[in-house]
Amino acid sequence: MKKLIVFAFILVATATAKAQTSFGIQAGANFATLKLDSDDEDIKSKVGLVIGALADIDFGSSISFRPELNFIQKGYKIDESGYEETLSLNYIELSPNFVYNFTAGTGKVFLGLGPSFGFGVSGRIKSKDGNDPEEEEDVDFGSNDDQVKSFDYGFNLLGGYKLANGLFLSAGYNLGLGNLSNLEGDEFEAKNRGFNIKIGYMFGGNKSSAE
């Protein structure tokens, strides 16, 4: 966790040395699910929170560097034949994106991509079978077979529109590449997937659409 935060700080500090930089905050919803190695379960998306901070580092061209550090909720839902299950996984996630910007109307459109690195901090699983009482337990992160791997990584896509006053709306998709399961070989694989929408505000820098 500490290494992730230090890495984020170094990235921002290095990139901002000779570039125009603005900082922002954002919040929204993440529509998360898991990609399993089989289609035995009726996996549905689960809505979770995403909230965090970001920077936009403008190098004087249409390309900028946009690192984000977010708290994001992932997981899935199962609802079939009277059985219900909801898995909630909470991550601190770093997404160092490179973004292409172009003027549109009074603001700017931005399109970006980059890797994502997540660190699991907590989790909860709830289940209910028919009329039985609901069961609930914490999710453990670790390296044992019955635990979830704490480190996750993947590929991030994003796009959005920023107004000249600093307000912006964005949408993104995260393709998880890391297997969350500790089982050996091909016994079981589970990978995070998620589509998110966020609204935010940028402070400082050049908010104008004219460059």
Beta strands, then each sheet from edge to edge (+ up, - down):
strand 1: 20-36
strand 2: 43-44
strand 3: 46-58
strand 4: 63-80
strand 5: 83-104
strand 6: 107-129
strand 7: 135-138
strand 8: 151-162
strand 9: 167-176
strand 10: 190-203
sheet 1: 2+ 4- 3+ 1- 10+ 9- 8+ 6- 5+
sheet 2: 2+ 4- 3+ 1- 10+ 9- 8+ 6- 7+
end
